[in-house]
Structures are given as C-alpha cells and as structure tokens.
C-alpha cells in the first residue's frame, strides 16, 4: 500500500511525513500551501460578494432627492 504524499505546488518537493500531508506543509519552502490556497479562495469569494453587493445597490437619482423650488 503506497504511503500518502504531499507535492508542494510551488517547488514540486515531495514529502511523505504525515503532518506535512495533513497540513500541506512544505519543508523546503517552509510554507503551509494548503492554508495559502484556502486564503486565496476566501479572498476571491469576498471580492465576488463585494462586486455583487455593489451591483445590487440602487443609488438615488440626483434630481429626485432635491426639494422642489
């Protein structure tokens, strides 16, 4: 039965350490690549939500909020 492994997406280093596989840690880069990928997905989702919210806002017409003269 093959051991689980982790291949770093940045440097292509392969690790068979169970903790590295679980957390997506690269000993060569000294980065948690799984956490970085999750953060990038969260930021992309936040940007999409902001764009959607901005398009849903109905701004008042400049002439409609003035008092009649």
CHARMM-style PDB file with segment names, atoms N, HN, CA, C and O in Angstrom:
ATOM      1  N   UNK     1       0.844  -1.178   0.000  1.00  0.00      PROA
ATOM      2  CA  UNK     1       0.000   0.000   0.000  1.00  0.00      PROA
ATOM      3  C   UNK     1       0.893   1.247   0.000  1.00  0.00      PROA
ATOM      4  O   UNK     1       1.743   1.394   0.878  1.00  0.00      PROA
ATOM      5  N   UNK     2       0.708   2.145  -0.979  1.00  0.00      PROA
ATOM      6  HN  UNK     2       0.017   2.025  -1.692  1.00  0.00      PROA
ATOM      7  CA  UNK     2       1.562   3.329  -1.036  1.00  0.00      PROA
ATOM      8  C   UNK     2       1.260   4.304   0.104  1.00  0.00      PROA
ATOM      9  O   UNK     2       0.118   4.476   0.529  1.00  0.00      PROA
ATOM     10  N   UNK     3       2.329   4.927   0.572  1.00  0.00      PROA
ATOM     11  HN  UNK     3       3.257   4.788   0.226  1.00  0.00      PROA
ATOM     12  CA  UNK     3       2.170   5.933   1.627  1.00  0.00      PROA
ATOM     13  C   UNK     3       1.614   7.202   1.019  1.00  0.00      PROA
ATOM     14  O   UNK     3       1.937   7.535  -0.121  1.00  0.00      PROA
ATOM     15  N   UNK     4       0.767   7.931   1.775  1.00  0.00      PROA
ATOM     16  HN  UNK     4       0.504   7.660   2.701  1.00  0.00      PROA
ATOM     17  CA  UNK     4       0.298   9.222   1.257  1.00  0.00      PROA
ATOM     18  C   UNK     4       1.467  10.190   1.148  1.00  0.00      PROA
ATOM     19  O   UNK     4       2.406  10.148   1.943  1.00  0.00      PROA
ATOM     20  N   UNK     5       1.393  11.047   0.167  1.00  0.00      PROA
ATOM     21  HN  UNK     5       0.630  11.081  -0.478  1.00  0.00      PROA
ATOM     22  CA  UNK     5       2.454  12.024  -0.033  1.00  0.00      PROA
ATOM     23  C   UNK     5       1.859  13.382  -0.321  1.00  0.00      PROA
ATOM     24  O   UNK     5       0.676  13.517  -0.635  1.00  0.00      PROA
ATOM     25  N   UNK     6       2.704  14.378  -0.206  1.00  0.00      PROA
ATOM     26  HN  UNK     6       3.664  14.268   0.049  1.00  0.00      PROA
ATOM     27  CA  UNK     6       2.326  15.760  -0.484  1.00  0.00      PROA
ATOM     28  C   UNK     6       3.357  16.321  -1.447  1.00  0.00      PROA
ATOM     29  O   UNK     6       4.558  16.220  -1.196  1.00  0.00      PROA
ATOM     30  N   UNK     7       2.904  16.912  -2.547  1.00  0.00      PROA
ATOM     31  HN  UNK     7       1.929  16.994  -2.751  1.00  0.00      PROA
ATOM     32  CA  UNK     7       3.796  17.568  -3.506  1.00  0.00      PROA
ATOM     33  C   UNK     7       3.511  19.059  -3.445  1.00  0.00      PROA
ATOM     34  O   UNK     7       2.388  19.494  -3.699  1.00  0.00      PROA
ATOM     35  N   UNK     8       4.523  19.836  -3.109  1.00  0.00      PROA
ATOM     36  HN  UNK     8       5.435  19.482  -2.902  1.00  0.00      PROA
ATOM     37  CA  UNK     8       4.377  21.285  -2.995  1.00  0.00      PROA
ATOM     38  C   UNK     8       4.062  21.882  -4.365  1.00  0.00      PROA
ATOM     39  O   UNK     8       4.768  21.608  -5.336  1.00  0.00      PROA
ATOM     40  N   UNK     9       3.007  22.694  -4.453  1.00  0.00      PROA
ATOM     41  HN  UNK     9       2.433  22.916  -3.665  1.00  0.00      PROA
ATOM     42  CA  UNK     9       2.686  23.300  -5.753  1.00  0.00      PROA
ATOM     43  C   UNK     9       3.691  24.362  -6.181  1.00  0.00      PROA
ATOM     44  O   UNK     9       3.755  24.710  -7.360  1.00  0.00      PROA
ATOM     45  N   UNK    10       4.477  24.881  -5.239  1.00  0.00      PROA
ATOM     46  HN  UNK    10       4.425  24.598  -4.282  1.00  0.00      PROA
ATOM     47  CA  UNK    10       5.433  25.941  -5.578  1.00  0.00      PROA
ATOM     48  C   UNK    10       6.774  25.381  -6.065  1.00  0.00      PROA
ATOM     49  O   UNK    10       7.300  25.831  -7.083  1.00  0.00      PROA
ATOM     50  N   UNK    11       7.335  24.386  -5.332  1.00  0.00      PROA
ATOM     51  HN  UNK    11       6.907  24.020  -4.505  1.00  0.00      PROA
ATOM     52  CA  UNK    11       8.681  23.912  -5.673  1.00  0.00      PROA
ATOM     53  C   UNK    11       8.719  22.451  -6.107  1.00  0.00      PROA
ATOM     54  O   UNK    11       9.787  21.939  -6.445  1.00  0.00      PROA
ATOM     55  N   UNK    12       7.572  21.770  -6.103  1.00  0.00      PROA
ATOM     56  HN  UNK    12       6.705  22.186  -5.829  1.00  0.00      PROA
ATOM     57  CA  UNK    12       7.452  20.367  -6.527  1.00  0.00      PROA
ATOM     58  C   UNK    12       8.182  19.388  -5.606  1.00  0.00      PROA
ATOM     59  O   UNK    12       8.410  18.244  -5.997  1.00  0.00      PROA
ATOM     60  N   UNK    13       8.553  19.806  -4.401  1.00  0.00      PROA
ATOM     61  HN  UNK    13       8.367  20.736  -4.083  1.00  0.00      PROA
ATOM     62  CA  UNK    13       9.181  18.913  -3.423  1.00  0.00      PROA
ATOM     63  C   UNK    13       8.132  17.925  -2.914  1.00  0.00      PROA
ATOM     64  O   UNK    13       6.992  18.311  -2.656  1.00  0.00      PROA
ATOM     65  N   UNK    14       8.508  16.661  -2.769  1.00  0.00      PROA
ATOM     66  HN  UNK    14       9.434  16.347  -2.978  1.00  0.00      PROA
ATOM     67  CA  UNK    14       7.597  15.627  -2.285  1.00  0.00      PROA
ATOM     68  C   UNK    14       7.938  15.285  -0.844  1.00  0.00      PROA
ATOM     69  O   UNK    14       9.104  15.088  -0.505  1.00  0.00      PROA
ATOM     70  N   UNK    15       6.911  15.213   0.005  1.00  0.00      PROA
ATOM     71  HN  UNK    15       5.963  15.373  -0.271  1.00  0.00      PROA
ATOM     72  CA  UNK    15       7.084  14.830   1.404  1.00  0.00      PROA
ATOM     73  C   UNK    15       6.117  13.697   1.718  1.00  0.00      PROA
ATOM     74  O   UNK    15       4.982  13.681   1.242  1.00  0.00      PROA
ATOM     75  N   UNK    16       6.586  12.747   2.527  1.00  0.00      PROA
ATOM     76  HN  UNK    16       7.509  12.760   2.914  1.00  0.00      PROA
ATOM     77  CA  UNK    16       5.752  11.632   2.963  1.00  0.00      PROA
ATOM     78  C   UNK    16       5.440  11.723   4.444  1.00  0.00      PROA
ATOM     79  O   UNK    16       4.824  10.814   5.001  1.00  0.00      PROA
ATOM     80  N   UNK    17       5.851  12.794   5.088  1.00  0.00      PROA
ATOM     81  HN  UNK    17       6.352  13.532   4.636  1.00  0.00      PROA
ATOM     82  CA  UNK    17       5.586  12.956   6.519  1.00  0.00      PROA
ATOM     83  C   UNK    17       4.083  13.147   6.725  1.00  0.00      PROA
ATOM     84  O   UNK    17       3.471  13.963   6.035  1.00  0.00      PROA
ATOM     85  N   UNK    18       3.479  12.415   7.656  1.00  0.00      PROA
ATOM     86  HN  UNK    18       3.975  11.753   8.217  1.00  0.00      PROA
ATOM     87  CA  UNK    18       2.027  12.515   7.849  1.00  0.00      PROA
ATOM     88  C   UNK    18       1.524  13.925   8.157  1.00  0.00      PROA
ATOM     89  O   UNK    18       0.464  14.317   7.670  1.00  0.00      PROA
ATOM     90  N   UNK    19       2.265  14.688   8.955  1.00  0.00      PROA
ATOM     91  HN  UNK    19       3.126  14.369   9.350  1.00  0.00      PROA
ATOM     92  CA  UNK    19       1.836  16.051   9.285  1.00  0.00      PROA
ATOM     93  C   UNK    19       1.921  16.960   8.059  1.00  0.00      PROA
ATOM     94  O   UNK    19       1.057  17.815   7.861  1.00  0.00      PROA
ATOM     95  N   UNK    20       2.955  16.782   7.238  1.00  0.00      PROA
ATOM     96  HN  UNK    20       3.656  16.088   7.399  1.00  0.00      PROA
ATOM     97  CA  UNK    20       3.074  17.582   6.013  1.00  0.00      PROA
ATOM     98  C   UNK    20       1.906  17.302   5.080  1.00  0.00      PROA
ATOM     99  O   UNK    20       1.346  18.217   4.475  1.00  0.00      PROA
ATOM    100  N   UNK    21       1.539  16.014   4.968  1.00  0.00      PROA
ATOM    101  HN  UNK    21       1.993  15.271   5.459  1.00  0.00      PROA
ATOM    102  CA  UNK    21       0.416  15.628   4.114  1.00  0.00      PROA
ATOM    103  C   UNK    21      -0.875  16.232   4.651  1.00  0.00      PROA
ATOM    104  O   UNK    21      -1.687  16.747   3.883  1.00  0.00      PROA
ATOM    105  N   UNK    22      -1.068  16.171   5.963  1.00  0.00      PROA
ATOM    106  HN  UNK    22      -0.408  15.752   6.587  1.00  0.00      PROA
ATOM    107  CA  UNK    22      -2.311  16.661   6.571  1.00  0.00      PROA
ATOM    108  C   UNK    22      -2.476  18.167   6.431  1.00  0.00      PROA
ATOM    109  O   UNK    22      -3.568  18.647   6.128  1.00  0.00      PROA
ATOM    110  N   UNK    23      -1.400  18.916   6.650  1.00  0.00      PROA
ATOM    111  HN  UNK    23      -0.513  18.527   6.897  1.00  0.00      PROA
ATOM    112  CA  UNK    23      -1.492  20.376   6.679  1.00  0.00      PROA
ATOM    113  C   UNK    23      -1.011  21.054   5.404  1.00  0.00      PROA
ATOM    114  O   UNK    23      -1.130  22.273   5.283  1.00  0.00      PROA
ATOM    115  N   UNK    24      -0.471  20.298   4.448  1.00  0.00      PROA
ATOM    116  HN  UNK    24      -0.375  19.307   4.547  1.00  0.00      PROA
ATOM    117  CA  UNK    24       0.030  20.905   3.222  1.00  0.00      PROA
ATOM    118  C   UNK    24       1.289  21.711   3.456  1.00  0.00      PROA
ATOM    119  O   UNK    24       1.487  22.750   2.826  1.00  0.00      PROA
ATOM    120  N   UNK    25       2.148  21.244   4.360  1.00  0.00      PROA
ATOM    121  HN  UNK    25       1.987  20.400   4.872  1.00  0.00      PROA
ATOM    122  CA  UNK    25       3.366  21.977   4.697  1.00  0.00      PROA
ATOM    123  C   UNK    25       4.533  21.519   3.837  1.00  0.00      PROA
ATOM    124  O   UNK    25       4.741  20.321   3.645  1.00  0.00      PROA
ATOM    125  N   UNK    26       5.286  22.471   3.326  1.00  0.00      PROA
ATOM    126  HN  UNK    26       5.117  23.444   3.482  1.00  0.00      PROA
ATOM    127  CA  UNK    26       6.490  22.166   2.552  1.00  0.00      PROA
ATOM    128  C   UNK    26       7.712  22.536   3.373  1.00  0.00      PROA
ATOM    129  O   UNK    26       7.910  23.701   3.716  1.00  0.00      PROA
ATOM    130  N   UNK    27       8.535  21.532   3.688  1.00  0.00      PROA
ATOM    131  HN  UNK    27       8.374  20.585   3.410  1.00  0.00      PROA
ATOM    132  CA  UNK    27       9.755  21.774   4.459  1.00  0.00      PROA
ATOM    133  C   UNK    27      10.793  22.564   3.693  1.00  0.00      PROA
ATOM    134  O   UNK    27      11.593  23.282   4.292  1.00  0.00      PROA
ATOM    135  N   UNK    28      10.790  22.442   2.378  1.00  0.00      PROA
ATOM    136  HN  UNK    28      10.139  21.859   1.891  1.00  0.00      PROA
ATOM    137  CA  UNK    28      11.751  23.182   1.563  1.00  0.00      PROA
ATOM    138  C   UNK    28      11.363  24.665   1.503  1.00  0.00      PROA
ATOM    139  O   UNK    28      12.203  25.537   1.727  1.00  0.00      PROA
ATOM    140  N   UNK    29      10.104  24.946   1.204  1.00  0.00      PROA
ATOM    141  HN  UNK    29       9.422  24.238   1.022  1.00  0.00      PROA
ATOM    142  CA  UNK    29       9.628  26.334   1.125  1.00  0.00      PROA
ATOM    143  C   UNK    29       9.336  26.923   2.508  1.00  0.00      PROA
ATOM    144  O   UNK    29       9.333  28.141   2.684  1.00  0.00      PROA
ATOM    145  N   UNK    30       9.092  26.053   3.477  1.00  0.00      PROA
ATOM    146  HN  UNK    30       9.094  25.063   3.334  1.00  0.00      PROA
ATOM    147  CA  UNK    30       8.680  26.435   4.830  1.00  0.00      PROA
ATOM    148  C   UNK    30       7.387  27.247   4.783  1.00  0.00      PROA
ATOM    149  O   UNK    30       7.260  28.293   5.417  1.00  0.00      PROA
ATOM    150  N   UNK    31       6.418  26.718   3.995  1.00  0.00      PROA
ATOM    151  HN  UNK    31       6.522  25.868   3.479  1.00  0.00      PROA
ATOM    152  CA  UNK    31       5.114  27.372   3.847  1.00  0.00      PROA
ATOM    153  C   UNK    31       4.016  26.342   4.011  1.00  0.00      PROA
ATOM    154  O   UNK    31       4.195  25.164   3.702  1.00  0.00      PROA
ATOM    155  N   UNK    32       2.888  26.798   4.498  1.00  0.00      PROA
ATOM    156  HN  UNK    32       2.742  27.755   4.750  1.00  0.00      PROA
ATOM    157  CA  UNK    32       1.688  25.975   4.562  1.00  0.00      PROA
ATOM    158  C   UNK    32       0.872  26.281   3.312  1.00  0.00      PROA
ATOM    159  O   UNK    32       0.052  27.199   3.315  1.00  0.00      PROA
ATOM    160  N   UNK    33       1.088  25.529   2.262  1.00  0.00      PROA
ATOM    161  HN  UNK    33       1.754  24.784   2.260  1.00  0.00      PROA
ATOM    162  CA  UNK    33       0.476  25.845   0.982  1.00  0.00      PROA
ATOM    163  C   UNK    33      -1.031  25.623   0.988  1.00  0.00      PROA
ATOM    164  O   UNK    33      -1.754  26.324   0.279  1.00  0.00      PROA
ATOM    165  N   UNK    34      -1.522  24.662   1.772  1.00  0.00      PROA
ATOM    166  HN  UNK    34      -0.935  24.093   2.347  1.00  0.00      PROA
ATOM    167  CA  UNK    34      -2.972  24.437   1.818  1.00  0.00      PROA
ATOM    168  C   UNK    34      -3.665  25.647   2.435  1.00  0.00      PROA
ATOM    169  O   UNK    34      -4.732  26.049   1.972  1.00  0.00      PROA
ATOM    170  N   UNK    35      -3.077  26.228   3.467  1.00  0.00      PROA
ATOM    171  HN  UNK    35      -2.210  25.901   3.844  1.00  0.00      PROA
ATOM    172  CA  UNK    35      -3.652  27.422   4.096  1.00  0.00      PROA
ATOM    173  C   UNK    35      -3.625  28.605   3.136  1.00  0.00      PROA
ATOM    174  O   UNK    35      -4.572  29.391   3.091  1.00  0.00      PROA
ATOM    175  N   UNK    36      -2.547  28.734   2.369  1.00  0.00      PROA
ATOM    176  HN  UNK    36      -1.778  28.096   2.406  1.00  0.00      PROA
ATOM    177  CA  UNK    36      -2.463  29.823   1.396  1.00  0.00      PROA
ATOM    178  C   UNK    36      -3.520  29.666   0.311  1.00  0.00      PROA
ATOM    179  O   UNK    36      -4.113  30.656  -0.117  1.00  0.00      PROA
ATOM    180  N   UNK    37      -3.763  28.446  -0.137  1.00  0.00      PROA
ATOM    181  HN  UNK    37      -3.281  27.642   0.211  1.00  0.00      PROA
ATOM    182  CA  UNK    37      -4.779  28.203  -1.161  1.00  0.00      PROA
ATOM    183  C   UNK    37      -6.167  28.512  -0.613  1.00  0.00      PROA
ATOM    184  O   UNK    37      -7.002  29.088  -1.311  1.00  0.00      PROA
ATOM    185  N   UNK    38      -6.413  28.128   0.643  1.00  0.00      PROA
ATOM    186  HN  UNK    38      -5.735  27.661   1.210  1.00  0.00      PROA
ATOM    187  CA  UNK    38      -7.716  28.411   1.258  1.00  0.00      PROA
ATOM    188  C   UNK    38      -7.920  29.921   1.409  1.00  0.00      PROA
ATOM    189  O   UNK    38      -9.019  30.428   1.184  1.00  0.00      PROA
ATOM    190  N   UNK    39      -6.863  30.634   1.790  1.00  0.00      PROA
ATOM    191  HN  UNK    39      -5.970  30.222   1.973  1.00  0.00      PROA
ATOM    192  CA  UNK    39      -6.960  32.090   1.934  1.00  0.00      PROA
ATOM    193  C   UNK    39      -7.222  32.753   0.583  1.00  0.00      PROA
ATOM    194  O   UNK    39      -7.999  33.705   0.505  1.00  0.00      PROA
ATOM    195  N   UNK    40      -6.594  32.270  -0.467  1.00  0.00      PROA
ATOM    196  HN  UNK    40      -5.963  31.497  -0.404  1.00  0.00      PROA
ATOM    197  CA  UNK    40      -6.823  32.831  -1.801  1.00  0.00      PROA
ATOM    198  C   UNK    40      -8.262  32.598  -2.248  1.00  0.00      PROA
ATOM    199  O   UNK    40      -8.881  33.484  -2.838  1.00  0.00      PROA
ATOM    200  N   UNK    41      -8.806  31.393  -1.966  1.00  0.00      PROA
ATOM    201  HN  UNK    41      -8.304  30.673  -1.487  1.00  0.00      PROA
ATOM    202  CA  UNK    41     -10.205  31.132  -2.312  1.00  0.00      PROA
ATOM    203  C   UNK    41     -11.141  32.028  -1.517  1.00  0.00      PROA
ATOM    204  O   UNK    41     -12.141  32.506  -2.051  1.00  0.00      PROA
ATOM    205  N   UNK    42     -10.828  32.262  -0.240  1.00  0.00      PROA
ATOM    206  HN  UNK    42     -10.015  31.873   0.194  1.00  0.00      PROA
ATOM    207  CA  UNK    42     -11.669  33.124   0.590  1.00  0.00      PROA
ATOM    208  C   UNK    42     -11.643  34.562   0.077  1.00  0.00      PROA
ATOM    209  O   UNK    42     -12.684  35.218   0.032  1.00  0.00      PROA
ATOM    210  N   UNK    43     -10.476  35.056  -0.306  1.00  0.00      PROA
ATOM    211  HN  UNK    43      -9.630  34.523  -0.270  1.00  0.00      PROA
ATOM    212  CA  UNK    43     -10.383  36.418  -0.841  1.00  0.00      PROA
ATOM    213  C   UNK    43     -11.127  36.554  -2.160  1.00  0.00      PROA
ATOM    214  O   UNK    43     -11.766  37.576  -2.412  1.00  0.00      PROA
ATOM    215  N   UNK    44     -11.047  35.531  -3.003  1.00  0.00      PROA
ATOM    216  HN  UNK    44     -10.527  34.702  -2.799  1.00  0.00      PROA
ATOM    217  CA  UNK    44     -11.770  35.578  -4.271  1.00  0.00      PROA
ATOM    218  C   UNK    44     -13.277  35.591  -4.017  1.00  0.00      PROA
ATOM    219  O   UNK    44     -14.016  36.302  -4.698  1.00  0.00      PROA
ATOM    220  N   UNK    45     -13.730  34.810  -3.044  1.00  0.00      PROA
ATOM    221  HN  UNK    45     -13.129  34.232  -2.492  1.00  0.00      PROA
ATOM    222  CA  UNK    45     -15.149  34.801  -2.704  1.00  0.00      PROA
ATOM    223  C   UNK    45     -15.601  36.133  -2.145  1.00  0.00      PROA
ATOM    224  O   UNK    45     -16.697  36.600  -2.454  1.00  0.00      PROA
ATOM    225  N   UNK    46     -14.765  36.749  -1.326  1.00  0.00      PROA
ATOM    226  HN  UNK    46     -13.874  36.370  -1.075  1.00  0.00      PROA
ATOM    227  CA  UNK    46     -15.089  38.056  -0.760  1.00  0.00      PROA
ATOM    228  C   UNK    46     -15.181  39.118  -1.853  1.00  0.00      PROA
ATOM    229  O   UNK    46     -16.083  39.955  -1.837  1.00  0.00      PROA
ATOM    230  N   UNK    47     -14.252  39.081  -2.792  1.00  0.00      PROA
ATOM    231  HN  UNK    47     -13.519  38.401  -2.805  1.00  0.00      PROA
ATOM    232  CA  UNK    47     -14.282  40.045  -3.895  1.00  0.00      PROA
ATOM    233  C   UNK    47     -15.547  39.870  -4.733  1.00  0.00      PROA
ATOM    234  O   UNK    47     -16.155  40.854  -5.154  1.00  0.00      PROA
ATOM    235  N   UNK    48     -15.941  38.624  -4.974  1.00  0.00      PROA
ATOM    236  HN  UNK    48     -15.446  37.825  -4.632  1.00  0.00      PROA
ATOM    237  CA  UNK    48     -17.162  38.374  -5.744  1.00  0.00      PROA
ATOM    238  C   UNK    48     -18.388  38.861  -4.983  1.00  0.00      PROA
ATOM    239  O   UNK    48     -19.303  39.428  -5.580  1.00  0.00      PROA
ATOM    240  N   UNK    49     -18.414  38.646  -3.680  1.00  0.00      PROA
ATOM    241  HN  UNK    49     -17.670  38.185  -3.195  1.00  0.00      PROA
ATOM    242  CA  UNK    49     -19.546  39.104  -2.868  1.00  0.00      PROA
ATOM    243  C   UNK    49     -19.634  40.626  -2.860  1.00  0.00      PROA
ATOM    244  O   UNK    49     -20.727  41.188  -2.925  1.00  0.00      PROA
ATOM    245  N   UNK    50     -18.495  41.286  -2.780  1.00  0.00      PROA
ATOM    246  HN  UNK    50     -17.607  40.830  -2.727  1.00  0.00      PROA
ATOM    247  CA  UNK    50     -18.495  42.762  -2.801  1.00  0.00      PROA
ATOM    248  C   UNK    50     -18.989  43.281  -4.148  1.00  0.00      PROA
ATOM    249  O   UNK    50     -19.754  44.244  -4.201  1.00  0.00      PROA
ATOM    250  N   UNK    51     -18.557  42.651  -5.227  1.00  0.00      PROA
ATOM    251  HN  UNK    51     -17.936  41.868  -5.184  1.00  0.00      PROA
ATOM    252  CA  UNK    51     -18.988  43.085  -6.554  1.00  0.00      PROA
ATOM    253  C   UNK    51     -20.492  42.874  -6.712  1.00  0.00      PROA
ATOM    254  O   UNK    51     -21.184  43.720  -7.280  1.00  0.00      PROA
ATOM    255  N   UNK    52     -20.989  41.767  -6.220  1.00  0.00      PROA
ATOM    256  HN  UNK    52     -20.428  41.080  -5.759  1.00  0.00      PROA
ATOM    257  CA  UNK    52     -22.424  41.503  -6.304  1.00  0.00      PROA
ATOM    258  C   UNK    52     -23.217  42.517  -5.478  1.00  0.00      PROA
ATOM    259  O   UNK    52     -24.244  43.028  -5.925  1.00  0.00      PROA
ATOM    260  N   UNK    53     -22.727  42.801  -4.264  1.00  0.00      PROA
ATOM    261  HN  UNK    53     -21.893  42.386  -3.901  1.00  0.00      PROA
ATOM    262  CA  UNK    53     -23.421  43.759  -3.396  1.00  0.00      PROA
ATOM    263  C   UNK    53     -23.411  45.157  -4.017  1.00  0.00      PROA
ATOM    264  O   UNK    53     -24.407  45.877  -3.934  1.00  0.00      PROA
ATOM    265  N   UNK    54     -22.305  45.543  -4.631  1.00  0.00      PROA
ATOM    266  HN  UNK    54     -21.496  44.959  -4.699  1.00  0.00      PROA
ATOM    267  CA  UNK    54     -22.215  46.870  -5.243  1.00  0.00      PROA
ATOM    268  C   UNK    54     -23.166  46.993  -6.432  1.00  0.00      PROA
ATOM    269  O   UNK    54     -23.708  48.069  -6.685  1.00  0.00      PROA
ATOM    270  N   UNK    55     -23.367  45.905  -7.154  1.00  0.00      PROA
ATOM    271  HN  UNK    55     -22.926  45.031  -6.948  1.00  0.00      PROA
ATOM    272  CA  UNK    55     -24.266  45.974  -8.302  1.00  0.00      PROA
ATOM    273  C   UNK    55     -25.728  45.962  -7.873  1.00  0.00      PROA
ATOM    274  O   UNK    55     -26.595  46.365  -8.648  1.00  0.00      PROA
ATOM    275  N   UNK    56     -26.016  45.515  -6.670  1.00  0.00      PROA
ATOM    276  HN  UNK    56     -25.312  45.188  -6.041  1.00  0.00      PROA
ATOM    277  CA  UNK    56     -27.394  45.432  -6.190  1.00  0.00      PROA
ATOM    278  C   UNK    56     -27.867  46.726  -5.523  1.00  0.00      PROA
ATOM    279  O   UNK    56     -29.059  46.884  -5.258  1.00  0.00      PROA
ATOM    280  N   UNK    57     -26.945  47.649  -5.250  1.00  0.00      PROA
ATOM    281  HN  UNK    57     -25.977  47.521  -5.465  1.00  0.00      PROA
ATOM    282  CA  UNK    57     -27.309  48.903  -4.586  1.00  0.00      PROA
ATOM    283  C   UNK    57     -28.003  49.816  -5.587  1.00  0.00      PROA
ATOM    284  O   UNK    57     -27.508  50.025  -6.694  1.00  0.00      PROA
ATOM    285  N   UNK    58     -29.145  50.356  -5.196  1.00  0.00      PROA
ATOM    286  HN  UNK    58     -29.547  50.186  -4.296  1.00  0.00      PROA
ATOM    287  CA  UNK    58     -29.840  51.327  -6.040  1.00  0.00      PROA
ATOM    288  C   UNK    58     -29.532  52.719  -5.506  1.00  0.00      PROA
ATOM    289  O   UNK    58     -29.970  53.094  -4.419  1.00  0.00      PROA
ATOM    290  N   UNK    59     -28.786  53.464  -6.276  1.00  0.00      PROA
ATOM    291  HN  UNK    59     -28.430  53.159  -7.160  1.00  0.00      PROA
ATOM    292  CA  UNK    59     -28.412  54.807  -5.878  1.00  0.00      PROA
ATOM    293  C   UNK    59     -29.539  55.763  -6.234  1.00  0.00      PROA
ATOM    294  O   UNK    59     -30.159  55.634  -7.290  1.00  0.00      PROA
ATOM    295  N   UNK    60     -29.808  56.727  -5.350  1.00  0.00      PROA
ATOM    296  HN  UNK    60     -29.305  56.832  -4.492  1.00  0.00      PROA
ATOM    297  CA  UNK    60     -30.889  57.676  -5.640  1.00  0.00      PROA
ATOM    298  C   UNK    60     -30.507  58.593  -6.806  1.00  0.00      PROA
ATOM    299  O   UNK    60     -29.336  58.908  -7.019  1.00  0.00      PROA
ATOM    300  N   UNK    61     -31.516  58.999  -7.538  1.00  0.00      PROA
ATOM    301  HN  UNK    61     -32.467  58.743  -7.365  1.00  0.00      PROA
ATOM    302  CA  UNK    61     -31.326  59.937  -8.629  1.00  0.00      PROA
ATOM    303  C   UNK    61     -31.047  61.313  -8.027  1.00  0.00      PROA
ATOM    304  O   UNK    61     -31.723  61.723  -7.084  1.00  0.00      PROA
ATOM    305  N   UNK    62     -30.071  62.017  -8.556  1.00  0.00      PROA
ATOM    306  HN  UNK    62     -29.521  61.683  -9.322  1.00  0.00      PROA
ATOM    307  CA  UNK    62     -29.697  63.329  -8.011  1.00  0.00      PROA
ATOM    308  C   UNK    62     -30.874  64.303  -8.008  1.00  0.00      PROA
ATOM    309  O   UNK    62     -31.014  65.087  -7.069  1.00  0.00      PROA
ATOM    310  N   UNK    63     -31.713  64.272  -9.025  1.00  0.00      PROA
ATOM    311  HN  UNK    63     -31.599  63.635  -9.788  1.00  0.00      PROA
ATOM    312  CA  UNK    63     -32.802  65.228  -9.108  1.00  0.00      PROA
ATOM    313  C   UNK    63     -33.967  64.868  -8.190  1.00  0.00      PROA
ATOM    314  O   UNK    63     -34.747  65.745  -7.819  1.00  0.00      PROA
ATOM    315  N   UNK    64     -34.099  63.603  -7.820  1.00  0.00      PROA
ATOM    316  HN  UNK    64     -33.465  62.890  -8.121  1.00  0.00      PROA
ATOM    317  CA  UNK    64     -35.242  63.191  -7.009  1.00  0.00      PROA
ATOM    318  C   UNK    64     -35.081  63.516  -5.538  1.00  0.00      PROA
ATOM    319  O   UNK    64     -36.082  63.601  -4.826  1.00  0.00      PROA
ATOM    320  N   UNK    65     -33.859  63.702  -5.053  1.00  0.00      PROA
ATOM    321  HN  UNK    65     -33.046  63.633  -5.631  1.00  0.00      PROA
ATOM    322  CA  UNK    65     -33.685  63.974  -3.628  1.00  0.00      PROA
ATOM    323  C   UNK    65     -33.611  65.460  -3.301  1.00  0.00      PROA
ATOM    324  O   UNK    65     -33.349  65.836  -2.158  1.00  0.00      PROA
ATOM    325  N   UNK    66     -33.842  66.302  -4.301  1.00  0.00      PROA
ATOM    326  HN  UNK    66     -34.056  65.997  -5.229  1.00  0.00      PROA
ATOM    327  CA  UNK    66     -33.855  67.750  -4.049  1.00  0.00      PROA
ATOM    328  C   UNK    66     -35.280  68.217  -3.809  1.00  0.00      PROA
ATOM    329  O   UNK    66     -36.227  67.668  -4.372  1.00  0.00      PROA
ATOM    330  N   UNK    67     -35.421  69.203  -2.993  1.00  0.00      PROA
ATOM    331  HN  UNK    67     -34.652  69.649  -2.536  1.00  0.00      PROA
ATOM    332  CA  UNK    67     -36.744  69.767  -2.720  1.00  0.00      PROA
ATOM    333  C   UNK    67     -37.198  70.586  -3.917  1.00  0.00      PROA
ATOM    334  O   UNK    67     -36.378  71.237  -4.564  1.00  0.00      PROA
ATOM    335  N   UNK    68     -38.502  70.565  -4.227  1.00  0.00      PROA
ATOM    336  HN  UNK    68     -39.169  70.037  -3.701  1.00  0.00      PROA
ATOM    337  CA  UNK    68     -38.992  71.376  -5.347  1.00  0.00      PROA
ATOM    338  C   UNK    68     -38.822  72.862  -5.046  1.00  0.00      PROA
ATOM    339  O   UNK    68     -38.913  73.290  -3.895  1.00  0.00      PROA
ATOM    340  N   UNK    69     -38.576  73.633  -6.088  1.00  0.00      PROA
ATOM    341  HN  UNK    69     -38.501  73.286  -7.023  1.00  0.00      PROA
ATOM    342  CA  UNK    69     -38.352  75.074  -5.891  1.00  0.00      PROA
ATOM    343  C   UNK    69     -39.504  75.889  -6.333  1.00  0.00      PROA
ATOM    344  OT1 UNK    69     -39.468  77.115  -6.232  1.00  0.00      PROA
TER     345      UNK     69
END
